[in-house]
């Protein structure tokens, strides 16, 4: 049975959860609303992290490669994302067709701190950056 949780409210003036020095409304909020597209794999990674923070299932599914995209995204109501830490990225720029981002996403699960470490792979699909899958973390 899936758990459906309501989106978390984040004002346009709130600091963006992705860690860039901008307000949510002018940073990841623009991508979530479809007003802009991620120009790099790292930018897409940051916007997807923010989408997990605000529980924007539609954006997560839209930015997921159709070959690996799940039917839905279930959000654990006891999980709270705290911060994103980018360790490295390869390629993923305006002139690349794929790229990777190695990151740590810090969170609390029912009040207990934890971290998700992932090395994500991104590709261009129909001209846009999308999340493809996770590779083993880099050492």
Secondary structure, 3 states (H helix, E strand, C coil): CCCCCCCCCCCCCCECCCCCCCEHHHCHHHHHCCCCCCCCHHHHHHHHHHHHHHCCHHHHHHCECCCCCCCCCCCCCCEEEEEEEEEEEEECCCCCCEEEEEEEEEEEECCEEEEEEEEEEEEEECCEEEEEEEECCCC
